[in-house]
Amino acid sequence: MPMSENKEFNIFLSRLEKLSDEHRQEAALKRHESGNRTARENLKHLIDEDSFIEFGAFAVAAQRSRKEYDALQIETSADGVITGFCEINSNEIGKENSHAVAIIYDYSVLAGTQGYFHHHKLDRIIDKAKKYSLPVVIYTEGGGGRPGDVDVKTQIAGLNVPTFSRWASLTGSSLRIAVNNGYCFAGNAALFGTADFRIATEKSWIGMAGPAMIEGGGLGKYDPTDIGPSKMHEMNGAIDYLAKDEKEATDIAKKLLSYFQGEEDSFKISEQNSLRDAIPEDRKWGYPIRDIIEVICDQGSFLELRRNFGRSVVTGFFRLEGKPFALLASDCQQLGGAIDASSAEKSSEFLTLCNEHSIPIVSLVDTPGFMVGPESEEESAVIRMSKLFKTGAKLSVPLVAIYLRKAYGLGAMAMVGGSFHEPIYSASWPTGEFGGMGLEGAVQLGFKNELDAVEDPKEREILFDQLVASAYEKGKAIEAAAHLEIDAVIDPADTRKIILKAYNSYKKGSDSQ
């Protein structure tokens, strides 16, 4: 921007330039040497070009009584957090659907800590996000509360800030996607953990307290890298996606956001006939469910979340003819598809989010039911599994059920909203099999006297296999359809078509009301 003869304009221009990485070269260099991006580099990658309207750019830390103002302008640029309105993904989903809020923590400013004016900035932008129901993408790297803002003389503990309650109040109205790279402790971690979706890089450490607070509490001395490594959080379910670096994390954040922004115009479809042979002839064999998912959905549209937590159920988003859908799918290669406590918790939380933000759901079912036994109960299975029924009872978005193979017991019901009659449409592939419990268990329980009466072990095994085969014939998909327990048996190659027809029928019906 050229200089002017107007003195005040030139003062403004000089102050504005101090916000750029070019005028904060030492801080930028330090970030690059550690293999990280600057806050404004992440912002540039996240948002559409020339779409950012920044709030509070000229704020500095409340430390004018201890530092020179000129130094604060460089060292505490924007008081450590960049906030504003923006557009994201406008080329893919249209400008009218691309409006969003960006909050980018700047670790080069006092280790990304939260100060007095910093909180004021957060409060204002969060209020705007709530008022206009705008989605928020937040980068959370930072060390939590800042004790050094000595200019503030009217507070003791500073615990009366509304930031965290306001951020939490966005639940169900404004989608929140958190991205973290580096250290994220205390207040920063609270913002990360409250987000609807959480993305972290491999170089992330996330915890409700940093080393200083832990040591100060008499709990021992730890290196920051000992606290909440992202690999651990990937396994315990605290993060939804583990990214290689900030670039991938930002790409994933944009893709994830796009499902909540609307339809895409362009899409490619895979050849569907391969689905007819996707299920092994031997009903005891497993198969890769993700291969089936990739065939059904628009090419390249599937994004899986929390892959290494609750592994017997796959959760994620995909598109059909550009339309966004949420996915729940049994993974028979994990626990035979049985739903354990972690899988139930993951599924319940995922369905809740989809319902809050009006994303239709597709459930691909192949489960022997809930995981049972003493070890399962040690994981609060009764409570965590039952949440699926509570969630299902609250669903207002359409759910289409596709039964691939096994559909047994309470677990199968939980996968489709709590009852086989909850989906707007339920269809089975010809390989579907249905029962109140797993066939083998049902035979052992229901024919115990007959089996015990056969003394020869080999003859007993033959009888058992015969009884299982008979039960299987009675529970085949066509029989279930004939008894109206499901709506139809379909050609697997028509799965995409069936889902779209059911969804479009729902849309037409809901639009007319």
C-alpha positions as CSV (number, residue, x, y, z in Angstrom):
1,M,0.0,0.0,0.0
2,P,1.6,3.4,-1.0
3,M,2.3,6.1,1.5
4,S,0.2,9.2,1.6
5,E,0.8,12.9,2.4
6,N,-1.8,12.4,5.1
7,K,0.1,12.0,8.4
8,E,-2.5,10.0,10.2
9,F,-2.9,7.6,7.3
10,N,0.8,6.9,7.3
11,I,0.7,6.2,11.0
12,F,-2.1,3.8,10.4
13,L,-0.2,2.2,7.6
14,S,2.9,1.8,9.7
15,R,0.9,0.2,12.5
16,L,-0.8,-2.2,10.1
17,E,2.4,-3.4,8.6
18,K,3.6,-4.4,12.0
19,L,1.0,-7.2,12.0
20,S,2.6,-9.0,9.0
21,D,5.2,-11.8,9.2
22,E,7.6,-9.6,7.2
23,H,7.7,-7.2,10.1
24,R,8.0,-10.0,12.7
25,Q,10.8,-11.8,11.0
26,E,12.5,-13.1,14.1
27,A,9.3,-14.7,15.3
28,A,8.5,-16.1,11.9
29,L,12.0,-17.5,11.6
30,K,11.7,-19.2,15.0
31,R,8.5,-20.9,13.8
32,H,10.0,-22.1,10.6
33,E,13.2,-23.4,12.2
34,S,11.0,-25.6,14.5
35,G,9.1,-26.9,11.4
36,N,6.0,-25.0,12.1
37,R,3.9,-22.3,10.3
38,T,3.1,-18.9,11.5
39,A,-0.4,-18.1,12.6
40,R,-1.0,-15.9,9.5
41,E,0.4,-18.6,7.2
42,N,-2.2,-21.0,8.6
43,L,-4.9,-18.4,8.2
44,K,-3.9,-17.9,4.5
45,H,-4.2,-21.6,3.8
46,L,-7.5,-21.9,5.6
47,I,-9.5,-19.1,4.1
48,D,-10.5,-18.0,0.6
49,E,-8.3,-15.3,-0.8
50,D,-9.2,-11.7,0.2
51,S,-12.1,-12.8,2.3
52,F,-10.9,-12.0,5.8
53,I,-12.3,-9.3,8.0
54,E,-10.2,-9.1,11.1
55,F,-11.4,-8.1,14.5
56,G,-9.1,-6.4,17.1
57,A,-5.9,-6.5,15.0
58,F,-4.3,-3.6,16.9
59,A,-4.7,-5.1,20.4
60,V,-1.6,-5.7,22.4
61,A,-1.0,-7.4,25.7
62,A,-2.1,-5.5,28.8
63,Q,1.5,-4.9,29.8
64,R,2.1,-1.3,28.9
65,S,3.2,-0.6,32.5
66,R,6.1,-3.1,32.2
67,K,7.1,-2.9,28.5
68,E,7.5,-0.2,25.8
69,Y,4.4,0.2,23.6
70,D,6.5,-0.1,20.4
71,A,7.9,-3.4,21.6
72,L,4.5,-4.7,22.5
73,Q,3.2,-4.0,19.0
74,I,5.8,-6.4,17.7
75,E,6.1,-8.9,20.5
76,T,2.4,-9.2,21.4
77,S,0.9,-8.6,17.9
78,A,-3.0,-8.9,18.0
79,D,-2.5,-10.0,21.7
80,G,-1.8,-13.5,20.5
81,V,-5.0,-14.4,18.7
82,I,-6.2,-13.6,15.2
83,T,-10.0,-13.4,14.9
84,G,-12.4,-12.5,12.1
85,F,-15.1,-13.3,9.5
86,C,-14.0,-15.2,6.4
87,E,-15.1,-17.4,3.6
88,I,-14.0,-21.1,3.3
89,N,-14.6,-23.5,0.3
90,S,-16.5,-21.0,-1.8
91,N,-15.2,-22.5,-5.0
92,E,-16.6,-25.9,-4.0
93,I,-19.9,-25.2,-2.3
94,G,-20.8,-21.6,-3.4
95,K,-20.1,-18.2,-1.9
96,E,-23.4,-18.0,-0.1
97,N,-22.6,-21.1,1.9
98,S,-19.0,-20.4,2.6
99,H,-19.2,-17.8,5.5
100,A,-17.3,-18.7,8.6
101,V,-15.3,-17.5,11.6
102,A,-11.6,-18.1,12.0
103,I,-9.7,-18.0,15.3
104,I,-6.0,-18.5,15.0
105,Y,-3.8,-18.7,18.1
106,D,-0.3,-17.2,17.7
107,Y,2.2,-19.2,19.6
108,S,4.9,-16.6,18.8
109,V,3.1,-14.2,21.1
110,L,3.8,-15.1,24.7
111,A,3.5,-18.8,23.9
112,G,-0.1,-18.4,22.7
113,T,-1.3,-17.6,26.2
114,Q,-4.7,-16.0,27.0
115,G,-4.6,-12.5,28.2
116,Y,-7.0,-9.7,29.1
117,F,-7.6,-8.2,25.7
118,H,-7.2,-11.6,24.1
119,H,-10.3,-12.8,26.0
120,H,-12.2,-9.7,24.9
121,K,-11.5,-10.6,21.3
122,L,-12.6,-14.1,21.7
123,D,-15.8,-13.1,23.5
124,R,-16.8,-10.7,20.7
125,I,-16.1,-13.1,17.8
126,I,-17.8,-16.0,19.6
127,D,-20.9,-13.8,20.2
128,K,-21.0,-13.0,16.5
129,A,-20.6,-16.7,15.5
130,K,-23.6,-17.5,17.7
131,K,-25.8,-14.7,16.6
132,Y,-25.3,-15.5,12.9
133,S,-24.9,-19.3,13.3
134,L,-21.5,-19.3,11.7
135,P,-19.2,-22.3,11.8
136,V,-15.9,-21.7,13.6
137,V,-12.4,-23.1,12.8
138,I,-10.0,-22.5,15.7
139,Y,-6.3,-23.2,15.9
140,T,-5.6,-23.8,19.6
141,E,-1.8,-23.9,20.1
142,G,-0.9,-22.2,23.4
143,G,-0.1,-22.4,27.1
144,G,-3.4,-21.4,28.7
145,G,-3.9,-18.4,31.1
146,R,-1.4,-15.5,31.1
147,P,-0.4,-14.2,34.5
148,G,1.7,-11.3,33.2
149,D,-1.0,-8.8,32.2
150,V,-0.2,-6.4,35.0
151,D,-2.2,-3.4,33.6
152,V,-5.4,-4.9,34.8
153,K,-6.0,-3.7,38.4
154,T,-9.6,-4.6,38.8
155,Q,-9.4,-8.4,39.1
156,I,-7.9,-10.9,41.4
157,A,-8.2,-14.3,39.8
158,G,-9.6,-13.3,36.5
159,L,-12.0,-16.3,36.6
160,N,-15.1,-14.2,35.7
161,V,-14.3,-14.3,31.9
162,P,-17.2,-15.6,29.9
163,T,-15.1,-17.1,27.1
164,F,-15.4,-20.7,28.0
165,S,-19.1,-20.7,28.7
166,R,-19.8,-18.7,25.5
167,W,-17.7,-21.1,23.5
168,A,-19.6,-24.1,25.0
169,S,-22.9,-22.4,24.3
170,L,-22.3,-22.7,20.6
171,T,-23.2,-26.4,20.9
172,G,-25.9,-27.3,18.4
173,S,-25.9,-23.9,16.7
174,S,-22.4,-23.1,15.4
175,L,-20.2,-26.0,14.3
176,R,-16.7,-25.8,15.9
177,I,-13.7,-27.4,14.4
178,A,-10.5,-27.3,16.4
179,V,-7.0,-27.7,14.9
180,N,-3.9,-28.1,17.0
181,N,-0.2,-28.3,16.4
182,G,2.3,-28.0,19.2
183,Y,1.6,-27.5,22.9
184,C,-2.0,-27.0,23.9
185,F,-2.5,-26.7,27.7
186,A,-5.0,-25.4,30.2
187,G,-7.5,-22.9,28.8
188,N,-6.4,-23.6,25.2
189,A,-7.0,-27.3,25.8
190,A,-10.5,-26.5,27.2
191,L,-11.3,-24.7,23.9
192,F,-9.9,-27.7,21.9
193,G,-11.8,-30.2,24.0
194,T,-15.1,-28.4,23.7
195,A,-15.0,-28.3,19.9
196,D,-17.3,-30.5,17.9
197,F,-14.5,-32.0,15.9
198,R,-10.8,-32.1,17.0
199,I,-7.9,-32.4,14.6
200,A,-4.3,-32.6,15.9
201,T,-0.9,-33.0,14.2
202,E,1.6,-35.7,15.1
203,K,3.6,-32.9,16.8
204,S,0.8,-32.1,19.3
205,W,0.7,-32.3,23.1
206,I,-2.7,-31.6,24.6
207,G,-3.5,-31.5,28.3
208,M,-5.6,-29.7,30.9
209,A,-2.4,-28.4,32.6
210,G,1.1,-27.7,31.4
211,P,4.4,-28.6,33.2
212,A,4.4,-25.5,35.4
213,M,0.9,-26.0,36.8
214,I,1.6,-29.7,37.3
215,E,4.8,-29.1,39.2
216,G,3.2,-26.2,41.1
217,G,0.5,-28.6,42.3
218,G,3.1,-30.9,43.7
219,L,2.4,-33.6,41.1
220,G,6.0,-34.0,39.8
221,K,8.2,-32.5,37.2
222,Y,7.5,-33.3,33.5
223,D,8.7,-32.3,30.1
224,P,5.9,-30.8,27.9
225,T,6.2,-33.7,25.5
226,D,5.3,-36.1,28.4
227,I,1.8,-34.5,28.6
228,G,-1.0,-35.7,26.3
229,P,0.9,-36.7,23.1
230,S,-1.4,-36.9,20.1
231,K,-0.7,-40.6,19.4
232,M,-2.2,-41.3,22.8
233,H,-5.2,-39.1,22.2
234,E,-5.8,-40.8,18.9
235,M,-6.3,-44.1,20.8
236,N,-8.4,-42.7,23.6
237,G,-10.8,-40.9,21.3
238,A,-9.9,-37.3,22.3
239,I,-9.1,-36.4,18.7
240,D,-11.0,-37.1,15.6
241,Y,-8.2,-37.0,13.1
242,L,-4.4,-37.3,13.5
243,A,-2.7,-35.3,10.7
244,K,0.9,-35.4,9.7
245,D,1.4,-31.6,9.9
246,E,-0.4,-28.2,9.8
247,K,-0.9,-28.4,6.1
248,E,-2.7,-31.7,6.2
249,A,-4.6,-30.6,9.3
250,T,-5.8,-27.5,7.5
251,D,-6.8,-29.5,4.5
252,I,-8.8,-31.9,6.7
253,A,-10.5,-29.0,8.5
254,K,-11.6,-27.5,5.2
255,K,-12.9,-30.9,4.0
256,L,-14.7,-31.6,7.2
257,L,-16.3,-28.2,7.2
258,S,-17.5,-28.7,3.6
259,Y,-20.0,-31.4,4.6
260,F,-21.8,-28.9,6.8
261,Q,-21.8,-26.2,4.2
262,G,-23.8,-28.0,1.5
263,E,-23.7,-29.8,-1.8
264,E,-20.9,-29.9,-4.3
265,D,-21.8,-29.7,-8.0
266,S,-19.2,-32.0,-9.4
267,F,-18.6,-35.7,-8.5
268,K,-17.4,-39.0,-9.9
269,I,-18.9,-42.5,-9.4
270,S,-17.1,-45.8,-9.1
271,E,-18.3,-48.9,-10.9
272,Q,-21.0,-50.5,-8.6
273,N,-21.2,-54.1,-9.8
274,S,-18.2,-55.1,-7.7
275,L,-20.5,-54.8,-4.6
276,R,-22.3,-58.0,-5.6
277,D,-19.2,-60.0,-4.7
278,A,-18.0,-57.9,-1.7
279,I,-19.3,-60.2,1.0
280,P,-17.5,-63.6,1.2
281,E,-19.5,-66.8,0.6
282,D,-18.4,-68.1,4.0
283,R,-20.4,-66.1,6.5
284,K,-17.6,-66.5,9.1
285,W,-15.1,-64.6,7.0
286,G,-14.3,-61.0,7.4
287,Y,-13.9,-58.3,4.7
288,P,-12.6,-54.7,4.4
289,I,-15.6,-52.5,5.0
290,R,-13.8,-49.4,3.8
291,D,-13.4,-50.9,0.3
292,I,-17.2,-51.1,0.2
293,I,-17.6,-47.6,1.5
294,E,-15.2,-46.2,-1.1
295,V,-17.3,-47.9,-3.9
296,I,-20.6,-46.6,-2.7
297,C,-19.7,-43.0,-2.1
298,D,-18.6,-40.3,-4.6
299,Q,-15.0,-40.8,-5.4
300,G,-12.6,-39.2,-2.9
301,S,-15.5,-38.0,-0.7
302,F,-15.1,-40.3,2.3
303,L,-13.5,-38.8,5.4
304,E,-13.2,-41.2,8.4
305,L,-13.0,-39.9,12.0
306,R,-11.7,-41.5,15.2
307,R,-10.4,-44.4,13.2
308,N,-8.4,-45.9,16.1
309,F,-11.0,-45.5,18.8
310,G,-14.0,-47.7,19.0
311,R,-12.7,-49.6,16.0
312,S,-15.6,-52.0,15.5
313,V,-17.7,-49.1,14.1
314,V,-16.6,-46.8,11.4
315,T,-17.8,-43.1,11.6
316,G,-17.3,-40.4,9.0
317,F,-18.7,-38.3,6.2
318,F,-19.2,-38.9,2.5
319,R,-21.2,-37.6,-0.5
320,L,-23.7,-39.1,-2.9
321,E,-24.1,-37.0,-6.1
322,G,-22.5,-34.2,-4.1
323,K,-24.9,-34.4,-1.2
324,P,-23.3,-34.7,2.2
325,F,-24.1,-37.8,4.4
326,A,-22.9,-39.1,7.7
327,L,-21.8,-42.7,7.9
328,L,-22.1,-45.4,10.5
329,A,-20.7,-48.8,9.5
330,S,-19.8,-52.1,11.2
331,D,-16.3,-53.3,10.8
332,C,-16.5,-57.1,10.9
333,Q,-12.6,-57.3,11.0
334,Q,-12.7,-55.8,14.5
335,L,-14.4,-57.9,17.2
336,G,-16.4,-59.5,14.4
337,G,-18.3,-56.3,14.2
338,A,-19.5,-56.5,17.8
339,I,-20.2,-53.0,19.4
340,D,-18.1,-52.5,22.5
341,A,-18.4,-49.7,25.0
342,S,-15.9,-47.4,23.1
343,S,-17.7,-48.0,19.7
344,A,-21.0,-47.3,21.3
345,E,-19.8,-44.1,22.8
346,K,-18.1,-43.0,19.6
347,S,-21.3,-43.7,17.6
348,S,-23.6,-42.0,20.0
349,E,-21.5,-38.8,20.1
350,F,-21.3,-38.8,16.3
351,L,-25.0,-39.3,15.7
352,T,-25.7,-36.5,18.2
353,L,-23.6,-34.1,16.2
354,C,-25.2,-35.1,12.9
355,N,-28.6,-34.6,14.4
356,E,-27.7,-31.1,15.8
357,H,-26.5,-30.0,12.3
358,S,-29.0,-31.8,10.1
359,I,-26.8,-34.2,8.4
360,P,-28.6,-37.3,7.1
361,I,-27.3,-40.7,8.2
362,V,-26.5,-43.9,6.4
363,S,-25.9,-47.1,8.5
364,L,-24.2,-50.1,7.0
365,V,-24.9,-53.0,9.4
366,D,-22.9,-56.2,10.0
367,T,-22.9,-56.9,13.7
368,P,-23.5,-59.9,16.0
369,G,-24.7,-57.4,18.5
370,F,-23.2,-55.7,21.6
371,M,-19.9,-57.0,23.0
372,V,-20.8,-58.9,26.2
373,G,-19.1,-60.5,29.2
374,P,-17.4,-59.5,32.5
375,E,-14.6,-57.5,30.8
376,S,-17.2,-55.5,28.8
377,E,-19.1,-54.6,31.9
378,E,-15.9,-53.3,33.5
379,E,-16.0,-50.6,30.8
380,S,-19.4,-49.3,31.9
381,A,-21.0,-51.1,28.9
382,V,-24.5,-50.8,30.4
383,I,-24.3,-47.0,30.4
384,R,-22.2,-46.4,27.3
385,M,-24.1,-48.8,25.1
386,S,-27.5,-47.6,26.3
387,K,-26.6,-44.1,25.1
388,L,-27.1,-45.3,21.6
389,F,-30.8,-45.9,22.3
390,K,-31.2,-42.4,23.9
391,T,-29.5,-40.8,20.9
392,G,-31.6,-42.8,18.5
393,A,-34.8,-41.7,20.2
394,K,-33.8,-38.1,19.6
395,L,-32.9,-38.4,15.9
396,S,-34.9,-36.0,13.7
397,V,-32.7,-36.4,10.6
398,P,-33.4,-39.2,8.1
399,L,-31.5,-42.5,8.6
400,V,-31.2,-45.1,5.9
401,A,-30.3,-48.6,7.0
402,I,-28.5,-51.0,4.7
403,Y,-27.9,-54.5,6.2
404,L,-24.8,-56.1,4.6
405,R,-24.8,-59.3,6.5
406,K,-25.3,-60.0,10.3
407,A,-28.0,-58.0,12.1
408,Y,-28.5,-59.5,15.6
409,G,-29.9,-58.4,18.9
410,L,-29.8,-55.1,20.6
411,G,-26.6,-54.1,18.8
412,A,-28.2,-54.2,15.4
413,M,-31.2,-52.2,16.7
414,A,-28.8,-49.6,18.1
415,M,-27.0,-49.2,14.8
416,V,-30.3,-48.1,13.1
417,G,-31.7,-45.6,15.7
418,G,-33.0,-48.0,18.3
419,S,-35.4,-50.1,16.3
420,F,-35.7,-51.6,12.8
421,H,-38.7,-49.3,12.2
422,E,-36.8,-46.1,13.0
423,P,-35.0,-45.7,9.6
424,I,-36.9,-44.0,6.8
425,Y,-36.0,-47.0,4.7
426,S,-34.3,-50.3,5.6
427,A,-32.9,-52.6,3.0
428,S,-30.7,-55.6,3.0
429,W,-28.3,-57.1,0.6
430,P,-29.1,-60.8,-0.2
431,T,-26.4,-61.8,2.2
432,G,-28.3,-60.3,5.2
433,E,-29.1,-62.5,8.1
434,F,-31.3,-61.6,11.1
435,G,-32.0,-62.8,14.6
436,G,-32.7,-61.9,18.2
437,M,-29.1,-63.0,19.0
438,G,-26.2,-64.6,17.2
439,L,-27.2,-67.9,15.6
440,E,-24.6,-70.0,17.4
441,G,-25.6,-68.6,20.8
442,A,-29.3,-69.0,20.0
443,V,-28.8,-72.6,19.1
444,Q,-26.7,-73.4,22.2
445,L,-29.4,-71.7,24.4
446,G,-32.5,-72.8,22.7
447,F,-31.5,-76.4,21.9
448,K,-29.5,-77.1,25.0
449,N,-31.4,-80.2,26.0
450,E,-31.3,-81.7,22.5
451,L,-27.6,-81.1,22.2
452,D,-26.9,-82.5,25.7
453,A,-28.8,-85.6,24.9
454,V,-26.2,-86.5,22.2
455,E,-23.3,-88.3,23.9
456,D,-20.9,-88.5,21.0
457,P,-19.0,-85.2,20.5
458,K,-18.8,-85.5,16.7
459,E,-22.5,-86.3,16.4
460,R,-23.3,-83.4,18.7
461,E,-21.2,-81.1,16.5
462,I,-23.1,-82.3,13.4
463,L,-26.4,-81.7,15.1
464,F,-25.3,-78.2,16.2
465,D,-24.2,-77.3,12.6
466,Q,-27.5,-78.6,11.3
467,L,-29.5,-76.5,13.8
468,V,-27.4,-73.4,13.0
469,A,-27.9,-73.9,9.2
470,S,-31.7,-74.2,9.8
471,A,-31.7,-71.0,11.9
472,Y,-29.7,-69.3,9.1
473,E,-32.3,-70.3,6.5
474,K,-35.1,-68.9,8.6
475,G,-33.3,-65.7,9.2
476,K,-32.2,-64.9,5.7
477,A,-32.9,-61.4,4.3
478,I,-35.7,-62.5,2.0
479,E,-37.5,-64.1,4.9
480,A,-37.0,-61.0,7.0
481,A,-38.5,-58.9,4.2
482,A,-41.4,-61.4,3.8
483,H,-42.2,-60.9,7.5
484,L,-41.9,-57.1,7.1
485,E,-39.1,-56.8,9.6
486,I,-37.2,-54.9,6.8
487,D,-38.5,-53.0,3.9
488,A,-36.7,-54.6,1.0
489,V,-33.9,-56.8,-0.3
490,I,-31.8,-55.0,-2.9
491,D,-29.2,-55.6,-5.5
492,P,-25.9,-54.4,-3.8
493,A,-25.1,-52.5,-7.0
494,D,-28.2,-50.4,-6.4
495,T,-27.2,-49.3,-2.9
496,R,-26.3,-45.7,-4.0
497,K,-29.5,-45.4,-5.9
498,I,-31.6,-46.7,-3.0
499,I,-30.1,-44.4,-0.5
500,L,-30.6,-41.3,-2.7
501,K,-34.2,-42.3,-3.5
502,A,-35.0,-42.7,0.1
503,Y,-33.4,-39.4,1.1
504,N,-35.0,-37.5,-1.8
505,S,-38.4,-38.9,-0.8
506,Y,-37.8,-37.7,2.8
507,K,-36.7,-34.3,1.4
508,K,-39.8,-34.0,-0.7
509,G,-42.0,-35.0,2.2
510,S,-40.4,-32.6,4.7
511,D,-40.4,-29.7,2.2
512,S,-44.2,-30.1,1.7
513,Q,-45.0,-29.8,5.5
